């Protein structure tokens, strides 16, 4: 699992280096955080598919997906979210300026996501019922942040 996280981080670093030549402000940070969001979506999709009965429950795959979510959270995420890297100046991102606004509760939402990811990490490999139980909190944590801080996609 650590190999997957290291490989993903290496790919993001390589991608961000290639993107640095772009003229848009914060292009490399935006591309890197979008890559991490896609990695999260992939792993959440694995877990959700099992929870919904769309794919058979596989404890090993579920644990690996949950481990990857926690691995992403353990990266230096603040460096990917510098102030000004929102959609008001960067059309390549859906991040709203509200993330950086005075009184923003982004920190609390990130902590809730961490708790939900850690709970999923503990539950995913146990059994299907445990995975299903952890899925609601994980989905809720993702949705809470996206509803507050992500522009709707067209």
Steps between C-alpha positions, in 0.01 A plus 500: 500500500783738584633431151169620351507823699867561419436431131201735499701772672787454253259523208352819641845653548591410143172639373538821698852553364370462145219746568718769658572648162135600459417868535198464730565585864533193720465264202720231655320510836160481332600206278651315796198545726266401217708185455462421869126559481483258207698245700258545790203463265643179358547347844164620629346347188654163589354523851162630384470225240543240771264681739229519232545137398613599150827313549572209733645587838872435508662577836846543350386743230283689747789538744733613220251764385451628854876503561543710186248757627691536826827513305374796298393679816847450648668688214587871536162616375518867607776561244247407231250762621679837501281804542402634158484156335123519475274520197478882503848522344546142380229358274665157517374449856161475666636611840301794633664803662295418813766245595736783597237747628509629856304260721517212252442162659722316251720376785206340679378343177848360431511354852161336445629349175809370679286339772274342240796371296663354812170337600472353152858375524406313818173367360565422134694177546283359781182409316240643265271628777787695659590650162137601441485660844807711434388600151234748616746706704759496222249607237359763731843646571577522129163656419520756780826641370397489135165672569667782688821546304463362148332678212241287327622326188340589168 
